[in-house]
Amino acid sequence: MSTMIRPALSLLVLMTLITGVAYPLVVTGVAQVAFPDQANGSLLRDADGKVRGSSLIAQDFTGDAWFHPRPSAGAFATVSSSASNFSPSNPALATRVIDDANKLLVPGQGPVPLAMLTTSGSGLDPHLPPQAIAYQLARVAQARDLPVATLTQLMDAHIERPLVGPPVVNVLELNIALEKL
């Protein structure tokens, strides 16, 4: 029996060292060399070096002076990141979307963009389409006493055009730039 247990335990220890220690260390090392920003959380810092957030995770901004991200099913908590799992036929989803649309509606600007009413799959998507940012320009301009043209230029400077998918704007990065105006 010991002729079977000893090789099995040796193999278990060897595979644990390879897959549990060596492989993670190699992957971490390669990530630190090849993609140091992403490997360390894509952190955004202010002029003083203080961490303001991650460019990969949405943050809640309240008040008229800020661009607002899309809603989060998990209240922007990374621990509970997920979608709400409400089906389109669920009355609670329809009620939430209608309530949000009524709160965000700007008379004379047409309907509220869908991205500002629906949550992402993770509940933490930091991006909005430029149309959703443009919908908020008048509100932010009025609250900050800035010309809409200035905010339009700021928005245009922050439009990201990924290799795949539509153009997007990172709301946290936009708000950090807005704070500097």
Biotite code that builds the C-alpha atoms (Angstrom):
import biotite.structure as struc

atoms = struc.array([
    struc.Atom([0.000, 0.000, 0.000], chain_id="A", res_id=1, res_name="MET", atom_name="CA", element="C"),
    struc.Atom([2.882, 2.406, 0.739], chain_id="A", res_id=2, res_name="SER", atom_name="CA", element="C"),
    struc.Atom([4.080, 1.891, -2.828], chain_id="A", res_id=3, res_name="THR", atom_name="CA", element="C"),
    struc.Atom([0.874, 3.621, -3.974], chain_id="A", res_id=4, res_name="MET", atom_name="CA", element="C"),
    struc.Atom([0.575, 6.317, -1.300], chain_id="A", res_id=5, res_name="ILE", atom_name="CA", element="C"),
    struc.Atom([4.133, 7.625, -1.554], chain_id="A", res_id=6, res_name="ARG", atom_name="CA", element="C"),
    struc.Atom([4.013, 8.349, -5.329], chain_id="A", res_id=7, res_name="PRO", atom_name="CA", element="C"),
    struc.Atom([0.520, 9.827, -4.957], chain_id="A", res_id=8, res_name="ALA", atom_name="CA", element="C"),
    struc.Atom([1.624, 12.189, -2.166], chain_id="A", res_id=9, res_name="LEU", atom_name="CA", element="C"),
    struc.Atom([4.791, 13.095, -4.084], chain_id="A", res_id=10, res_name="SER", atom_name="CA", element="C"),
    struc.Atom([2.727, 13.917, -7.164], chain_id="A", res_id=11, res_name="LEU", atom_name="CA", element="C"),
    struc.Atom([0.287, 15.948, -5.051], chain_id="A", res_id=12, res_name="LEU", atom_name="CA", element="C"),
    struc.Atom([3.137, 18.008, -3.545], chain_id="A", res_id=13, res_name="VAL", atom_name="CA", element="C"),
    struc.Atom([4.786, 18.469, -6.951], chain_id="A", res_id=14, res_name="LEU", atom_name="CA", element="C"),
    struc.Atom([1.572, 19.595, -8.663], chain_id="A", res_id=15, res_name="MET", atom_name="CA", element="C"),
    struc.Atom([0.755, 21.904, -5.746], chain_id="A", res_id=16, res_name="THR", atom_name="CA", element="C"),
    struc.Atom([4.151, 23.557, -6.100], chain_id="A", res_id=17, res_name="LEU", atom_name="CA", element="C"),
    struc.Atom([3.801, 23.873, -9.872], chain_id="A", res_id=18, res_name="ILE", atom_name="CA", element="C"),
    struc.Atom([0.178, 25.016, -10.105], chain_id="A", res_id=19, res_name="THR", atom_name="CA", element="C"),
    struc.Atom([-0.155, 26.733, -6.734], chain_id="A", res_id=20, res_name="GLY", atom_name="CA", element="C"),
    struc.Atom([3.204, 28.498, -6.442], chain_id="A", res_id=21, res_name="VAL", atom_name="CA", element="C"),
    struc.Atom([5.337, 28.522, -9.595], chain_id="A", res_id=22, res_name="ALA", atom_name="CA", element="C"),
    struc.Atom([2.628, 29.219, -12.175], chain_id="A", res_id=23, res_name="TYR", atom_name="CA", element="C"),
    struc.Atom([1.005, 32.136, -10.250], chain_id="A", res_id=24, res_name="PRO", atom_name="CA", element="C"),
    struc.Atom([4.437, 33.671, -9.638], chain_id="A", res_id=25, res_name="LEU", atom_name="CA", element="C"),
    struc.Atom([5.342, 33.431, -13.338], chain_id="A", res_id=26, res_name="VAL", atom_name="CA", element="C"),
    struc.Atom([2.008, 34.916, -14.445], chain_id="A", res_id=27, res_name="VAL", atom_name="CA", element="C"),
    struc.Atom([2.310, 37.728, -11.882], chain_id="A", res_id=28, res_name="THR", atom_name="CA", element="C"),
    struc.Atom([5.865, 38.466, -12.983], chain_id="A", res_id=29, res_name="GLY", atom_name="CA", element="C"),
    struc.Atom([4.941, 38.565, -16.665], chain_id="A", res_id=30, res_name="VAL", atom_name="CA", element="C"),
    struc.Atom([1.933, 40.799, -15.904], chain_id="A", res_id=31, res_name="ALA", atom_name="CA", element="C"),
    struc.Atom([4.089, 43.210, -13.865], chain_id="A", res_id=32, res_name="GLN", atom_name="CA", element="C"),
    struc.Atom([6.586, 43.496, -16.732], chain_id="A", res_id=33, res_name="VAL", atom_name="CA", element="C"),
    struc.Atom([4.203, 43.522, -19.711], chain_id="A", res_id=34, res_name="ALA", atom_name="CA", element="C"),
    struc.Atom([1.134, 45.306, -18.226], chain_id="A", res_id=35, res_name="PHE", atom_name="CA", element="C"),
    struc.Atom([2.140, 47.018, -14.967], chain_id="A", res_id=36, res_name="PRO", atom_name="CA", element="C"),
    struc.Atom([-0.782, 49.480, -14.913], chain_id="A", res_id=37, res_name="ASP", atom_name="CA", element="C"),
    struc.Atom([-3.450, 46.830, -15.415], chain_id="A", res_id=38, res_name="GLN", atom_name="CA", element="C"),
    struc.Atom([-1.723, 44.333, -13.084], chain_id="A", res_id=39, res_name="ALA", atom_name="CA", element="C"),
    struc.Atom([-1.864, 46.903, -10.295], chain_id="A", res_id=40, res_name="ASN", atom_name="CA", element="C"),
    struc.Atom([-5.540, 47.775, -10.710], chain_id="A", res_id=41, res_name="GLY", atom_name="CA", element="C"),
    struc.Atom([-5.458, 50.605, -13.287], chain_id="A", res_id=42, res_name="SER", atom_name="CA", element="C"),
    struc.Atom([-5.510, 53.123, -10.463], chain_id="A", res_id=43, res_name="LEU", atom_name="CA", element="C"),
    struc.Atom([-6.209, 56.787, -11.143], chain_id="A", res_id=44, res_name="LEU", atom_name="CA", element="C"),
    struc.Atom([-4.409, 59.304, -8.922], chain_id="A", res_id=45, res_name="ARG", atom_name="CA", element="C"),
    struc.Atom([-4.909, 63.019, -8.412], chain_id="A", res_id=46, res_name="ASP", atom_name="CA", element="C"),
    struc.Atom([-2.159, 65.657, -8.491], chain_id="A", res_id=47, res_name="ALA", atom_name="CA", element="C"),
    struc.Atom([-1.202, 64.810, -4.888], chain_id="A", res_id=48, res_name="ASP", atom_name="CA", element="C"),
    struc.Atom([-0.787, 61.127, -5.707], chain_id="A", res_id=49, res_name="GLY", atom_name="CA", element="C"),
    struc.Atom([-3.927, 60.101, -3.806], chain_id="A", res_id=50, res_name="LYS", atom_name="CA", element="C"),
    struc.Atom([-5.823, 57.195, -5.385], chain_id="A", res_id=51, res_name="VAL", atom_name="CA", element="C"),
    struc.Atom([-9.163, 58.411, -6.737], chain_id="A", res_id=52, res_name="ARG", atom_name="CA", element="C"),
    struc.Atom([-10.351, 55.065, -8.079], chain_id="A", res_id=53, res_name="GLY", atom_name="CA", element="C"),
    struc.Atom([-9.775, 52.535, -10.809], chain_id="A", res_id=54, res_name="SER", atom_name="CA", element="C"),
    struc.Atom([-10.443, 53.226, -14.459], chain_id="A", res_id=55, res_name="SER", atom_name="CA", element="C"),
    struc.Atom([-11.963, 49.732, -14.616], chain_id="A", res_id=56, res_name="LEU", atom_name="CA", element="C"),
    struc.Atom([-14.651, 50.197, -11.949], chain_id="A", res_id=57, res_name="ILE", atom_name="CA", element="C"),
    struc.Atom([-17.521, 52.688, -11.965], chain_id="A", res_id=58, res_name="ALA", atom_name="CA", element="C"),
    struc.Atom([-18.059, 55.017, -9.062], chain_id="A", res_id=59, res_name="GLN", atom_name="CA", element="C"),
    struc.Atom([-21.235, 56.737, -8.003], chain_id="A", res_id=60, res_name="ASP", atom_name="CA", element="C"),
    struc.Atom([-21.307, 60.493, -8.494], chain_id="A", res_id=61, res_name="PHE", atom_name="CA", element="C"),
    struc.Atom([-24.180, 62.483, -7.079], chain_id="A", res_id=62, res_name="THR", atom_name="CA", element="C"),
    struc.Atom([-25.130, 66.078, -7.612], chain_id="A", res_id=63, res_name="GLY", atom_name="CA", element="C"),
    struc.Atom([-25.702, 68.106, -10.731], chain_id="A", res_id=64, res_name="ASP", atom_name="CA", element="C"),
    struc.Atom([-22.050, 69.185, -10.998], chain_id="A", res_id=65, res_name="ALA", atom_name="CA", element="C"),
    struc.Atom([-20.856, 65.700, -11.979], chain_id="A", res_id=66, res_name="TRP", atom_name="CA", element="C"),
    struc.Atom([-21.366, 63.348, -14.881], chain_id="A", res_id=67, res_name="PHE", atom_name="CA", element="C"),
    struc.Atom([-23.255, 60.322, -13.602], chain_id="A", res_id=68, res_name="HIS", atom_name="CA", element="C"),
    struc.Atom([-22.402, 56.737, -14.588], chain_id="A", res_id=69, res_name="PRO", atom_name="CA", element="C"),
    struc.Atom([-24.923, 54.109, -15.561], chain_id="A", res_id=70, res_name="ARG", atom_name="CA", element="C"),
    struc.Atom([-26.894, 52.607, -12.650], chain_id="A", res_id=71, res_name="PRO", atom_name="CA", element="C"),
    struc.Atom([-25.378, 49.772, -10.628], chain_id="A", res_id=72, res_name="SER", atom_name="CA", element="C"),
    struc.Atom([-27.375, 46.751, -9.503], chain_id="A", res_id=73, res_name="ALA", atom_name="CA", element="C"),
    struc.Atom([-24.954, 46.297, -6.588], chain_id="A", res_id=74, res_name="GLY", atom_name="CA", element="C"),
    struc.Atom([-24.789, 49.948, -5.464], chain_id="A", res_id=75, res_name="ALA", atom_name="CA", element="C"),
    struc.Atom([-21.220, 50.212, -6.875], chain_id="A", res_id=76, res_name="PHE", atom_name="CA", element="C"),
    struc.Atom([-19.927, 47.711, -4.310], chain_id="A", res_id=77, res_name="ALA", atom_name="CA", element="C"),
    struc.Atom([-17.280, 45.466, -5.852], chain_id="A", res_id=78, res_name="THR", atom_name="CA", element="C"),
    struc.Atom([-18.123, 42.610, -3.512], chain_id="A", res_id=79, res_name="VAL", atom_name="CA", element="C"),
    struc.Atom([-21.640, 42.283, -4.875], chain_id="A", res_id=80, res_name="SER", atom_name="CA", element="C"),
    struc.Atom([-20.857, 43.024, -8.494], chain_id="A", res_id=81, res_name="SER", atom_name="CA", element="C"),
    struc.Atom([-23.493, 41.486, -10.694], chain_id="A", res_id=82, res_name="SER", atom_name="CA", element="C"),
    struc.Atom([-26.560, 42.260, -12.687], chain_id="A", res_id=83, res_name="ALA", atom_name="CA", element="C"),
    struc.Atom([-29.930, 42.524, -10.993], chain_id="A", res_id=84, res_name="SER", atom_name="CA", element="C"),
    struc.Atom([-31.163, 39.384, -12.801], chain_id="A", res_id=85, res_name="ASN", atom_name="CA", element="C"),
    struc.Atom([-34.540, 41.035, -13.318], chain_id="A", res_id=86, res_name="PHE", atom_name="CA", element="C"),
    struc.Atom([-36.110, 39.725, -16.494], chain_id="A", res_id=87, res_name="SER", atom_name="CA", element="C"),
    struc.Atom([-37.556, 42.235, -18.967], chain_id="A", res_id=88, res_name="PRO", atom_name="CA", element="C"),
    struc.Atom([-41.024, 41.134, -17.900], chain_id="A", res_id=89, res_name="SER", atom_name="CA", element="C"),
    struc.Atom([-40.359, 41.855, -14.212], chain_id="A", res_id=90, res_name="ASN", atom_name="CA", element="C"),
    struc.Atom([-42.516, 44.781, -13.005], chain_id="A", res_id=91, res_name="PRO", atom_name="CA", element="C"),
    struc.Atom([-39.791, 45.857, -10.535], chain_id="A", res_id=92, res_name="ALA", atom_name="CA", element="C"),
    struc.Atom([-37.365, 46.460, -13.418], chain_id="A", res_id=93, res_name="LEU", atom_name="CA", element="C"),
    struc.Atom([-39.928, 48.442, -15.380], chain_id="A", res_id=94, res_name="ALA", atom_name="CA", element="C"),
    struc.Atom([-40.742, 50.538, -12.301], chain_id="A", res_id=95, res_name="THR", atom_name="CA", element="C"),
    struc.Atom([-37.056, 51.278, -11.621], chain_id="A", res_id=96, res_name="ARG", atom_name="CA", element="C"),
    struc.Atom([-36.364, 52.230, -15.237], chain_id="A", res_id=97, res_name="VAL", atom_name="CA", element="C"),
    struc.Atom([-39.434, 54.491, -15.409], chain_id="A", res_id=98, res_name="ILE", atom_name="CA", element="C"),
    struc.Atom([-38.549, 56.165, -12.091], chain_id="A", res_id=99, res_name="ASP", atom_name="CA", element="C"),
    struc.Atom([-34.949, 56.721, -13.209], chain_id="A", res_id=100, res_name="ASP", atom_name="CA", element="C"),
    struc.Atom([-36.094, 58.058, -16.588], chain_id="A", res_id=101, res_name="ALA", atom_name="CA", element="C"),
    struc.Atom([-38.419, 60.542, -14.886], chain_id="A", res_id=102, res_name="ASN", atom_name="CA", element="C"),
    struc.Atom([-35.613, 61.734, -12.575], chain_id="A", res_id=103, res_name="LYS", atom_name="CA", element="C"),
    struc.Atom([-33.100, 62.129, -15.396], chain_id="A", res_id=104, res_name="LEU", atom_name="CA", element="C"),
    struc.Atom([-35.427, 63.546, -18.056], chain_id="A", res_id=105, res_name="LEU", atom_name="CA", element="C"),
    struc.Atom([-34.348, 66.941, -19.361], chain_id="A", res_id=106, res_name="VAL", atom_name="CA", element="C"),
    struc.Atom([-37.207, 68.751, -21.097], chain_id="A", res_id=107, res_name="PRO", atom_name="CA", element="C"),
    struc.Atom([-36.444, 69.480, -24.727], chain_id="A", res_id=108, res_name="GLY", atom_name="CA", element="C"),
    struc.Atom([-33.564, 66.984, -24.967], chain_id="A", res_id=109, res_name="GLN", atom_name="CA", element="C"),
    struc.Atom([-35.536, 63.957, -26.016], chain_id="A", res_id=110, res_name="GLY", atom_name="CA", element="C"),
    struc.Atom([-35.618, 60.598, -24.259], chain_id="A", res_id=111, res_name="PRO", atom_name="CA", element="C"),
    struc.Atom([-33.014, 59.623, -21.677], chain_id="A", res_id=112, res_name="VAL", atom_name="CA", element="C"),
    struc.Atom([-30.306, 57.434, -23.284], chain_id="A", res_id=113, res_name="PRO", atom_name="CA", element="C"),
    struc.Atom([-30.822, 53.766, -22.521], chain_id="A", res_id=114, res_name="LEU", atom_name="CA", element="C"),
    struc.Atom([-27.295, 53.401, -21.084], chain_id="A", res_id=115, res_name="ALA", atom_name="CA", element="C"),
    struc.Atom([-28.263, 55.767, -18.262], chain_id="A", res_id=116, res_name="MET", atom_name="CA", element="C"),
    struc.Atom([-31.240, 53.593, -17.340], chain_id="A", res_id=117, res_name="LEU", atom_name="CA", element="C"),
    struc.Atom([-29.897, 50.057, -17.597], chain_id="A", res_id=118, res_name="THR", atom_name="CA", element="C"),
    struc.Atom([-27.205, 48.372, -15.531], chain_id="A", res_id=119, res_name="THR", atom_name="CA", element="C"),
    struc.Atom([-24.272, 46.538, -17.043], chain_id="A", res_id=120, res_name="SER", atom_name="CA", element="C"),
    struc.Atom([-23.692, 42.819, -16.582], chain_id="A", res_id=121, res_name="GLY", atom_name="CA", element="C"),
    struc.Atom([-21.186, 43.422, -13.790], chain_id="A", res_id=122, res_name="SER", atom_name="CA", element="C"),
    struc.Atom([-22.972, 46.437, -12.343], chain_id="A", res_id=123, res_name="GLY", atom_name="CA", element="C"),
    struc.Atom([-19.612, 48.243, -12.390], chain_id="A", res_id=124, res_name="LEU", atom_name="CA", element="C"),
    struc.Atom([-19.087, 49.285, -16.013], chain_id="A", res_id=125, res_name="ASP", atom_name="CA", element="C"),
    struc.Atom([-17.145, 52.583, -15.888], chain_id="A", res_id=126, res_name="PRO", atom_name="CA", element="C"),
    struc.Atom([-18.026, 53.609, -19.446], chain_id="A", res_id=127, res_name="HIS", atom_name="CA", element="C"),
    struc.Atom([-20.937, 55.362, -21.086], chain_id="A", res_id=128, res_name="LEU", atom_name="CA", element="C"),
    struc.Atom([-21.551, 56.038, -24.772], chain_id="A", res_id=129, res_name="PRO", atom_name="CA", element="C"),
    struc.Atom([-20.783, 59.640, -25.794], chain_id="A", res_id=130, res_name="PRO", atom_name="CA", element="C"),
    struc.Atom([-24.510, 60.211, -26.379], chain_id="A", res_id=131, res_name="GLN", atom_name="CA", element="C"),
    struc.Atom([-25.219, 59.526, -22.678], chain_id="A", res_id=132, res_name="ALA", atom_name="CA", element="C"),
    struc.Atom([-22.494, 61.987, -21.655], chain_id="A", res_id=133, res_name="ILE", atom_name="CA", element="C"),
    struc.Atom([-23.803, 64.579, -24.147], chain_id="A", res_id=134, res_name="ALA", atom_name="CA", element="C"),
    struc.Atom([-27.256, 64.243, -22.577], chain_id="A", res_id=135, res_name="TYR", atom_name="CA", element="C"),
    struc.Atom([-25.765, 65.395, -19.263], chain_id="A", res_id=136, res_name="GLN", atom_name="CA", element="C"),
    struc.Atom([-23.773, 68.348, -20.650], chain_id="A", res_id=137, res_name="LEU", atom_name="CA", element="C"),
    struc.Atom([-26.412, 71.029, -20.045], chain_id="A", res_id=138, res_name="ALA", atom_name="CA", element="C"),
    struc.Atom([-26.981, 69.957, -16.427], chain_id="A", res_id=139, res_name="ARG", atom_name="CA", element="C"),
    struc.Atom([-23.270, 69.892, -15.572], chain_id="A", res_id=140, res_name="VAL", atom_name="CA", element="C"),
    struc.Atom([-22.607, 73.167, -17.433], chain_id="A", res_id=141, res_name="ALA", atom_name="CA", element="C"),
    struc.Atom([-25.375, 74.927, -15.520], chain_id="A", res_id=142, res_name="GLN", atom_name="CA", element="C"),
    struc.Atom([-24.260, 73.547, -12.140], chain_id="A", res_id=143, res_name="ALA", atom_name="CA", element="C"),
    struc.Atom([-20.636, 74.566, -12.753], chain_id="A", res_id=144, res_name="ARG", atom_name="CA", element="C"),
    struc.Atom([-21.413, 77.825, -14.559], chain_id="A", res_id=145, res_name="ASP", atom_name="CA", element="C"),
    struc.Atom([-19.394, 76.707, -17.575], chain_id="A", res_id=146, res_name="LEU", atom_name="CA", element="C"),
    struc.Atom([-20.193, 76.968, -21.273], chain_id="A", res_id=147, res_name="PRO", atom_name="CA", element="C"),
    struc.Atom([-21.546, 73.779, -22.816], chain_id="A", res_id=148, res_name="VAL", atom_name="CA", element="C"),
    struc.Atom([-18.900, 74.093, -25.543], chain_id="A", res_id=149, res_name="ALA", atom_name="CA", element="C"),
    struc.Atom([-16.130, 73.736, -22.922], chain_id="A", res_id=150, res_name="THR", atom_name="CA", element="C"),
    struc.Atom([-17.675, 70.532, -21.605], chain_id="A", res_id=151, res_name="LEU", atom_name="CA", element="C"),
    struc.Atom([-18.224, 69.257, -25.145], chain_id="A", res_id=152, res_name="THR", atom_name="CA", element="C"),
    struc.Atom([-14.508, 69.689, -25.834], chain_id="A", res_id=153, res_name="GLN", atom_name="CA", element="C"),
    struc.Atom([-13.707, 67.887, -22.571], chain_id="A", res_id=154, res_name="LEU", atom_name="CA", element="C"),
    struc.Atom([-16.033, 65.027, -23.521], chain_id="A", res_id=155, res_name="MET", atom_name="CA", element="C"),
    struc.Atom([-14.556, 64.799, -27.026], chain_id="A", res_id=156, res_name="ASP", atom_name="CA", element="C"),
    struc.Atom([-11.047, 64.602, -25.547], chain_id="A", res_id=157, res_name="ALA", atom_name="CA", element="C"),
    struc.Atom([-12.102, 61.625, -23.400], chain_id="A", res_id=158, res_name="HIS", atom_name="CA", element="C"),
    struc.Atom([-13.841, 59.521, -26.056], chain_id="A", res_id=159, res_name="ILE", atom_name="CA", element="C"),
    struc.Atom([-12.143, 56.139, -26.314], chain_id="A", res_id=160, res_name="GLU", atom_name="CA", element="C"),
    struc.Atom([-12.430, 54.184, -29.531], chain_id="A", res_id=161, res_name="ARG", atom_name="CA", element="C"),
    struc.Atom([-11.723, 50.548, -28.705], chain_id="A", res_id=162, res_name="PRO", atom_name="CA", element="C"),
    struc.Atom([-10.585, 48.084, -31.339], chain_id="A", res_id=163, res_name="LEU", atom_name="CA", element="C"),
    struc.Atom([-13.916, 46.288, -31.016], chain_id="A", res_id=164, res_name="VAL", atom_name="CA", element="C"),
    struc.Atom([-17.164, 47.960, -30.058], chain_id="A", res_id=165, res_name="GLY", atom_name="CA", element="C"),
    struc.Atom([-18.606, 51.452, -30.083], chain_id="A", res_id=166, res_name="PRO", atom_name="CA", element="C"),
    struc.Atom([-16.889, 54.594, -28.758], chain_id="A", res_id=167, res_name="PRO", atom_name="CA", element="C"),
    struc.Atom([-17.157, 55.089, -24.988], chain_id="A", res_id=168, res_name="VAL", atom_name="CA", element="C"),
    struc.Atom([-16.238, 57.626, -22.306], chain_id="A", res_id=169, res_name="VAL", atom_name="CA", element="C"),
    struc.Atom([-14.808, 56.639, -18.923], chain_id="A", res_id=170, res_name="ASN", atom_name="CA", element="C"),
    struc.Atom([-16.957, 58.603, -16.464], chain_id="A", res_id=171, res_name="VAL", atom_name="CA", element="C"),
    struc.Atom([-14.396, 58.615, -13.628], chain_id="A", res_id=172, res_name="LEU", atom_name="CA", element="C"),
    struc.Atom([-11.623, 59.914, -15.888], chain_id="A", res_id=173, res_name="GLU", atom_name="CA", element="C"),
    struc.Atom([-13.996, 62.544, -17.281], chain_id="A", res_id=174, res_name="LEU", atom_name="CA", element="C"),
    struc.Atom([-14.996, 63.704, -13.794], chain_id="A", res_id=175, res_name="ASN", atom_name="CA", element="C"),
    struc.Atom([-11.365, 63.901, -12.683], chain_id="A", res_id=176, res_name="ILE", atom_name="CA", element="C"),
    struc.Atom([-10.621, 66.100, -15.711], chain_id="A", res_id=177, res_name="ALA", atom_name="CA", element="C"),
    struc.Atom([-13.764, 68.127, -14.957], chain_id="A", res_id=178, res_name="LEU", atom_name="CA", element="C"),
    struc.Atom([-12.510, 68.778, -11.448], chain_id="A", res_id=179, res_name="GLU", atom_name="CA", element="C"),
    struc.Atom([-9.359, 70.370, -12.898], chain_id="A", res_id=180, res_name="LYS", atom_name="CA", element="C"),
    struc.Atom([-11.305, 72.980, -14.905], chain_id="A", res_id=181, res_name="LEU", atom_name="CA", element="C"),
])
